[in-house]
């Protein structure tokens, strides 16, 4: 990127009062890419405003547009997914994860963490919980709300440590304890 482009980006960020968006990753993008992202009219929509953080530079313009135009955001039950980490989850995982949770009638509790799991593994984990009579939904004392069983949002590497779940068996589709 050329010096005059840096200055134009700086002036653009300054004009929208968003110098907080500056990050090293930003400078790996072209001026046009940065400009396209920063001037997206979608940032005027209140439900998308929280997505414009320095993490946005992990995504490209096309990916951002595709995620913003997913049909889920027209339903209130999915709006909890609209946090900056949504850009680190593939569209395929978003779509297939929500579809899977819908089969169990628990899609309103979907979390970004559970969407990070491969859909096949998430499906096996759901089957494990069902086969072992473990609730898919649990009440969180801290938040005083119902949500997905924490097992469904746990990183694979932590499942054994936190819940004594053998990941290898889950991956093989072995669902009993």
N, C-alpha and C positions, 0 to 999 in steps of 0.2 A: 504494500500500500504506500502511496506517495504522500509526502508531507502535506500537500494541499488537501488531500482526501482526509487525512487525520484531522485537519482543521475544520473541514466541512462536517465531519462526524461530531467533533467536539461542539461545534456551533449548534448542530441539530439537537444533540443531547441537552445542551444548555437551554435551548429554546423551549424544550418540553420539560425542563426542570428534572432531568433524569440522569445526572452524572453518576448516579449509583449503578448504572448499567455497564460502566466501563469494566472490562476484564481482559485478561490476556487472550482468552479464546475469541473475543470479539475481533481482535486484530488478525485472526486467521481467516476472516471472512472478507469478501470484496466489499468495496464501498457500496455498490448497488445492492448487494445482499443485505447489508446492515440497514441501508436506507429503506429498502422494501419492508423489512421486519419492523423497523421503528415507526413507519408511517402507515401501518396496517389500520384500516378503520375499525377493525374488530376490537382494538384496545379501548374504544369508547364504550363498549358494552361492559357493564359492571361485572358480569360473570367472568369475563376474560382479563380484567385489569390486573388481578393478582398473579397472572402468569408471566407478566413482563418483568422478569428479574434478570440478573446477570447469567443465570442458568440457561436462559433462552439461547445463548450462543452455542450450546451443545447441539442444537438442532439447526436445520437449514429452513429457508423460507417455505419451500414446498411441503416439507414435513409439518411445519407449524400450521400452515393453511389446512392441510388434510385433517389434522387432529382437531382444530377449531371447528371444522365443519362436520365432525362426526354427529350422527343424529341423536346421540344420547343426551347432549347438553340441553335439549328442549324439555327434558324430564327432570324435575326437581330431585328425584331419587338418585341421580348420578352426579349432581353438582359437587359433591364432596371430592370427586376425582380431579376437579379443576384446581390443582395446585401445581407449582412449577415442576415437580417430579413427573408429571404426566408426560413430559417430553422425553423422558428416558425409558418409556415403555413403548414397545412397538404397537402399531395399529392392530396388527394381527392378534397380539396378546390381549389388547383391550377388547376387541370384538369377540374373540373366542372365549375369553374369561367371563365376560358379562353373559354371553349365551349359555355357558356352562352353569353359572350360578342361577340363571333364570330357570333352568331345568329343575333346580331344587327349591325354587321360589324364595331365594335369598339374595337376589340380585340387588335389592335396595341397600344391602349392607356391604356392597363391593368396596374394596380398598385398593389403593395404588400398590400396596405391598403384596396383596394376593395376586394382582395382575402381573407382577414381576415373575411369578412362577410360570414355568411352561404349563400350558393348558392340560396336557396329558398328566403331568405330575399332580396338578391341582385336582383333576378328576379322580386320580387314584387316592389322593388324600381325603377327598370327600367320601369316597367309597369306604375307606378305612374307618372314618368317623361313624358312618352309618352302620357298617358291619359290627362295630364295637359299641353301639348304642351311646355314642358321644354326641351331645347336642351340637348342631351346626351354628347355632346362635347362642350367645351368652350375654349376661348382663354385666356391664362394667360398673363396679361400685364407685370408681373415681369420677366417671363422667355421668353416671346415673342414666345410661342409655344402653339399649341393646345393640349388639354388633356381631360381626363374624366371630366365631370361635377363634381365639388368638393363634391356634395351630394353623389356620388357613392363611394367616398373614406372616408366618414365621419363615425366616430364611432357612433354606434346606440345611445348612451347616449347624443351625441351632436347634433343629427339631429333636435330635437325640439328647442334647444337653438340657434343654428346657422341659421337654415332654416325654423323654425316654421312647422316642419313636425311631425305629430302624428305617432310615431313608432307603437303604438298598432294597429292603422288602417292599416298601411302598412303590419304588420304581419298577419292581417286578410284578406289581399288582397283587401282592400277598397282603390281604386286608385284616387278618385276625391278629390279635395281640401276641 
